[in-house]
Amino acid sequence: MLNPIQVLCSDITSLSLEPEPFASYTEADIISTVEFNHTGELLATGDKGGRVVIFQREPESHEPEFDYLKSLEIEEKINKIRWLPQQNAAHFLLSTNDKTVKLWKVSERDKRPEGFNLKDEEGRMKNLSTVTSLQVPVLKPMDLMVEVSPRRVFANAHTYHVNSISVNSDHETYMSADDLRINLWHLGITNRSFNIVDIKPVNMEDLTEVITAAEFHPHHCNLLVYSSSKGTLRLCDMREAALCDKHSKLFEEPEDPSNRSFFSEIISSVSDVKFSHSGRYLLTRDYLTAKVWDLNMENKPLEIYQVHEYLRSKLCSLYENDCIFDKFECVWNGSDSVIMTGAYNNFFRMFDRNTKRDVTLEASRESSKPRAVLKPRRVCQGGKRRKDDISVDSLDFTKKILHTAWHPTENIIAIAATNNLYIFQDKLNQEMHG
């Protein structure tokens, strides 16, 4: 059995493309979040129009074919989606817009009860005088029906825009974070939450940083981490105090004075933070780099990966067109050995932590057909160019990969490219499965 991680990064050209393009393209169609559930059988996307679309994997296929399952309408842009661990036949997910978190139940039904004693087939009560005998209701097969229903609404707890939600490993609580506060909720209680982090100063003129992302530890329900616009990470232990204003650990990279510029603080802002599946490491993304931190080493990152260093000379124009404020996300593969994050021109980057090899790939309907093999791309800053190189001056900054997801156990990835969702799978791994 080949190691799927090694396959993915040593023969990365073996990826095959399975795009699932949405229809017409409007601002409301832009995908704003994408998330696999814990088994990888379901994939949910949220868009700026307030829709959550769920895709289900074909059960008889080893290829990453996901069928459209159900969409549900929510008001405003979907900022984040998080699946709850499945505990029965139904699936549950949390979604949030800028202010309100909702818990949804997604269930399937392929049988319906018939032969009620007191109700007719339309569900209306019978005239009791006509009921002369008792019968046992039976379940009859029916066409598969997917039912989506809102179960709980968690509202009125955030003054500022919610940027993160994270389900705790206790499966009973979750947290929601905005620019200045993090709240802890019980999944069964909607009318109150507990404020566990509050960085709002008494005088807002003294505000120097905001919270950019937050996540619970995957195994220890008392630990959480949140990132800031100053590039710092704070690990908090809820056992120490009810209000986690005093962090347990502060992860911060010392700044090199020689590299200080007008843009230093902007590009050092952490746009995403993710615990590794093992819980030992933290993955962060700032504007130009992805970094891996060891929980036992606070003074500097363990690894630094240059995502698009060639943009450093373009920071002035990127500032003028507001691209410098784009919030790129980052993800781990199932074994924490490969990381992935997005870039411009519909490029996304993968870094193998073991071999230190990296690759740039493109999610594009123009350059790829279904089941086609992806070819590595290379950005050229000048000088001698190879045949397929693209000049840094030719990059399209309106095409950006901000949101990605990795299947929890297999080499299947989901890439959100504006209004298109692309599913990629390792071709070699696919052939091994038959």
WORAGI-V396156 format. One record per backbone hydrogen bond with DSSP energy under -1.0 kcal/mol. CO is the residue of the C=O (numbers start at 0). NH is the residue of the N-H. Records with the same first field share a line. If there is no record, write none. Layout:
# WORAGI-V396156
CO=NH, NH
This chain:
# WORAGI-V396156
2=6
3=7
4=8
5=9
6=10
10=13
11=14
13=426
14=373
15=424
16=370
17=422
25=28
26=29
27=48
29=47
32=45
34=43
40=56
41=36
42=54
43=34
44=52
45=31, 32
46=49, 77
49=73
50=46
51=71
52=44
53=68, 69
54=42
55=66
57=60
62=64
64=57
66=55
69=53
71=51
79=95
81=93
90=105
91=83
92=103
93=81
94=101
95=78, 79
97=161
99=96
100=153
101=94
102=150, 151
103=92
104=148
105=90
106=146
108=144
109=141
111=139
113=137
117=125
119=122
123=119
126=129
127=130
137=113
139=111
144=108
146=106
148=104
151=102
153=100
163=176
165=174
167=170
171=186
172=167
173=184
174=165
175=182
176=162, 163
178=210
179=198
180=177
181=195, 196
182=175
183=193
184=173
185=188
193=183
195=243
196=181
202=205
203=206
209=228
212=226
214=224
219=222
221=237
222=216
223=235
224=214
225=233
226=211
227=230, 269
231=227
232=250
233=225
234=247, 248
235=223
236=239
248=234
250=232
255=258
256=259
260=263
262=266
263=267
266=286
271=284
273=282
279=294
280=275
281=292
282=273
283=290
284=270
287=306, 307
288=285
289=304
290=283
291=301, 302
292=281
293=296
297=251
302=291
304=289
307=310
308=311
310=313
313=317
314=318
315=319
316=320
317=323
318=321
321=324
322=325
330=339
332=335
336=352
337=332
338=350
339=330
340=348
342=400
343=346
345=362
346=342
347=360
348=340
349=358
350=338
351=355
356=351
358=349
359=376
360=347
368=371
371=16
377=389
379=391
389=379
390=393
395=344
398=344, 345
401=328
402=415
404=413
409=411
410=425
411=406
412=423
413=404
414=421
416=419
417=30
419=416
420=19
421=414
422=17
423=412
424=15
425=429
426=430
427=431
428=432
